[in-house]
Amino acid sequence: MQWRYIIELKRRHRGKLHERGLERLANYLDIHGVHQGRLLIFDDRNNPTWRKAPIHHKGKQIFAVWV
């Protein structure tokens, strides 16, 4: 059995960045026939908020983490 882990990395510097990451990741998941992916967002503000959240986007299960 072959496993595929699709991860999109983004650097937060503007508000709606994660939405573009979700779109891109959903497209990658479609291309590779995978229904789950990870979105990792690097928050380089002075006081970043670390959090995680499951997101459903375009029928895909995406686990997002802000670090």
N, CA, C and O of each residue as an XYZ file, in Angstrom:
268
protein
N       0.840     -1.187      0.000
C       0.000      0.000      0.000
C       0.886      1.253      0.000
O       1.864      1.338      0.744
N       0.535      2.190     -0.822
C       1.308      3.430     -0.931
C       0.567      4.561     -0.209
O      -0.628      4.759     -0.427
N       1.274      5.295      0.643
C       0.696      6.420      1.376
C       1.155      7.714      0.762
O       2.312      7.843      0.360
N       0.259      8.675      0.686
C       0.600     10.000      0.186
C       0.184     11.034      1.216
O      -0.958     11.050      1.675
N       1.113     11.886      1.568
C       0.845     12.971      2.502
C       1.069     14.279      1.757
O       2.197     14.600      1.383
N       0.017     15.017      1.548
C       0.103     16.278      0.834
C       0.070     17.400      1.872
O      -0.871     17.504      2.659
N       1.115     18.241      1.862
C       1.235     19.323      2.833
C       1.483     20.626      2.079
O       2.365     20.704      1.224
N       0.702     21.634      2.403
C       0.892     22.979      1.840
C       1.468     23.854      2.955
O       0.927     23.905      4.059
N       2.559     24.534      2.655
C       3.204     25.432      3.611
C       2.965     26.869      3.177
O       3.123     27.211      2.005
N       2.583     27.709      4.136
C       2.361     29.129      3.859
C       2.974     29.965      4.965
O       3.089     29.516      6.105
N       3.362     31.174      4.628
C       3.847     32.141      5.610
C       2.792     33.222      5.744
O       2.406     33.853      4.760
N       2.327     33.432      6.971
C       1.266     34.419      7.194
C       1.871     35.819      7.215
O       2.727     36.137      8.040
N       1.406     36.632      6.296
C       1.807     38.035      6.320
C       0.639     38.941      5.964
O       0.754     40.164      6.046
N      -0.477     38.354      5.572
C      -1.723     39.090      5.317
C      -2.890     38.221      5.734
O      -2.753     37.006      5.878
N      -4.024     38.842      5.926
C      -5.185     38.177      6.506
C      -5.724     36.950      5.805
O      -5.965     35.948      6.478
N      -5.929     36.959      4.501
C      -6.650     35.891      3.794
C      -5.728     34.847      3.171
O      -6.145     34.094      2.291
N      -4.506     34.802      3.615
C      -3.531     33.902      3.011
C      -3.953     32.439      3.091
O      -3.758     31.694      2.131
N      -4.531     32.012      4.220
C      -4.876     30.606      4.370
C      -5.946     30.174      3.373
O      -6.013     28.994      3.029
N      -6.785     31.098      2.900
C      -7.799     30.728      1.901
C      -7.143     30.338      0.586
O      -7.580     29.389     -0.064
N      -6.106     31.054      0.188
C      -5.363     30.663     -1.031
C      -4.681     29.320     -0.827
O      -4.622     28.498     -1.741
N      -4.166     29.104      0.375
C      -3.547     27.815      0.683
C      -4.544     26.673      0.621
O      -4.218     25.584      0.149
N      -5.758     26.918      1.096
C      -6.804     25.894      1.033
C      -7.146     25.549     -0.412
O      -7.290     24.376     -0.757
N      -7.274     26.565     -1.251
C      -7.578     26.341     -2.675
C      -6.484     25.515     -3.338
O      -6.761     24.536     -4.030
N      -5.248     25.919     -3.118
C      -4.115     25.217     -3.737
C      -4.034     23.779     -3.234
O      -3.837     22.850     -4.017
N      -4.186     23.605     -1.927
C      -4.114     22.262     -1.352
C      -5.243     21.375     -1.883
O      -5.005     20.212     -2.207
N      -6.456     21.900     -1.976
C      -7.568     21.121     -2.521
C      -7.268     20.680     -3.959
O      -7.598     19.557     -4.340
N      -6.656     21.540     -4.745
C      -6.277     21.179     -6.121
C      -5.227     20.079     -6.129
O      -5.333     19.134     -6.911
N      -4.208     20.184     -5.265
C      -3.185     19.132     -5.179
C      -3.815     17.798     -4.776
O      -3.474     16.750     -5.324
N      -4.727     17.848     -3.824
C      -5.379     16.613     -3.374
C      -6.162     15.971     -4.517
O      -6.141     14.750     -4.674
N      -6.853     16.789     -5.314
C      -7.571     16.263     -6.483
C      -6.617     15.618     -7.476
O      -6.880     14.524     -7.974
N      -5.522     16.286     -7.761
C      -4.542     15.767     -8.725
C      -4.029     14.397     -8.299
O      -3.850     13.509     -9.133
N      -3.793     14.225     -7.004
C      -3.199     12.985     -6.507
C      -4.229     11.974     -5.998
O      -3.856     10.913     -5.497
N      -5.524     12.293     -6.121
C      -6.567     11.366     -5.714
C      -6.609     11.107     -4.218
O      -6.929     10.002     -3.779
N      -6.286     12.129     -3.440
C      -6.241     12.013     -1.979
C      -7.333     12.905     -1.395
O      -7.642     13.958     -1.953
N      -7.914     12.485     -0.277
C      -9.017     13.249      0.320
C      -8.628     13.986      1.595
O      -9.426     14.751      2.136
N      -7.402     13.759      2.081
C      -6.947     14.429      3.297
C      -5.620     15.110      3.050
O      -4.772     14.604      2.314
N      -5.445     16.279      3.681
C      -4.185     16.997      3.544
C      -3.906     17.841      4.774
O      -4.732     17.933      5.683
N      -2.739     18.451      4.791
C      -2.300     19.298      5.896
C      -1.939     20.675      5.368
O      -1.340     20.808      4.302
N      -2.311     21.696      6.127
C      -1.958     23.077      5.814
C      -1.191     23.624      7.004
O      -1.744     23.730      8.099
N       0.068     23.971      6.809
C       0.925     24.493      7.869
C       1.215     25.954      7.576
O       1.800     26.285      6.545
N       0.799     26.834      8.494
C       0.934     28.274      8.295
C       1.906     28.819      9.332
O       1.668     28.707     10.534
N       2.999     29.408      8.863
C       3.980     30.020      9.748
C       3.584     31.466      9.993
O       3.494     32.263      9.059
N       3.349     31.798     11.258
C       2.905     33.130     11.659
C       4.109     33.878     12.223
O       4.570     33.575     13.323
N       4.620     34.859     11.469
C       5.840     35.548     11.905
C       5.563     36.901     12.570
O       6.444     37.760     12.616
N       4.351     37.091     13.080
C       4.054     38.313     13.822
C       4.761     38.264     15.178
O       5.265     37.216     15.583
N       4.794     39.386     15.866
C       5.476     39.461     17.161
C       4.888     38.506     18.195
O       5.634     37.863     18.934
N       3.578     38.408     18.258
C       2.902     37.521     19.212
C       2.004     36.546     18.461
O       0.783     36.706     18.457
N       2.594     35.542     17.829
C       1.769     34.615     17.046
C       0.848     33.797     17.950
O       1.162     33.516     19.107
N      -0.284     33.432     17.389
C      -1.213     32.559     18.107
C      -1.091     31.160     17.521
O      -1.342     30.953     16.334
N      -0.708     30.213     18.347
C      -0.591     28.831     17.912
C      -1.962     28.193     18.030
O      -2.609     28.268     19.074
N      -2.394     27.568     16.955
C      -3.680     26.874     17.004
C      -3.738     25.818     15.921
O      -2.899     25.770     15.021
N      -4.746     24.975     16.031
C      -4.979     23.932     15.030
C      -6.470     23.819     14.824
O      -7.259     24.116     15.721
N      -6.852     23.386     13.631
C      -8.274     23.293     13.328
C      -8.507     22.340     12.165
O      -7.790     22.393     11.166
N      -9.510     21.465     12.285
C      -9.915     20.670     11.126
C     -10.801     21.545     10.232
O     -11.679     22.258     10.717
N     -10.559     21.479      8.947
C     -11.307     22.294      7.991
C     -11.811     21.382      6.883
O     -11.068     20.540      6.379
N     -13.068     21.550      6.505
C     -13.617     20.854      5.340
C     -13.727     21.878      4.218
O     -14.399     22.900      4.356
N     -13.056     21.588      3.102
C     -13.017     22.528      1.986
C     -13.145     21.743      0.686
O     -12.323     20.876      0.390
N     -14.171     22.051     -0.077
C     -14.410     21.391     -1.370
C     -14.422     19.870     -1.240
O     -13.873     19.164     -2.086
N     -15.050     19.372     -0.175
C     -15.151     17.936      0.026
C     -13.883     17.275      0.529
O     -13.811     16.047      0.580
N     -12.895     18.050      0.898
C     -11.625     17.523      1.389
C     -11.503     17.766      2.891
O     -12.045     18.740      3.414
N     -10.797     16.885      3.575
C     -10.518     17.045      4.996
C      -9.111     17.603      5.132
O      -8.135     16.964      4.740
N      -9.021     18.797      5.689
C      -7.733     19.478      5.822
C      -7.502     19.793      7.285
O      -8.366     20.351      7.960
N      -6.327     19.427      7.763
C      -5.959     19.751      9.136
C      -4.986     20.919      9.064
O      -3.885     20.788      8.529
N      -5.395     22.054      9.602
C      -4.589     23.273      9.536
C      -3.936     23.554     10.883
O      -4.552     23.381     11.935
N      -2.675     23.992     10.836
C      -1.934     24.351     12.035
C      -1.259     25.684     11.803
O      -0.574     25.876     10.798
N      -1.454     26.614     12.740
C      -0.784     27.912     12.712
C       0.318     27.864     13.746
O       0.047     27.615     14.921
N       1.562     28.098     13.338
C       2.700     28.088     14.260
C       3.529     29.352     14.096
O       4.532     29.526     14.788
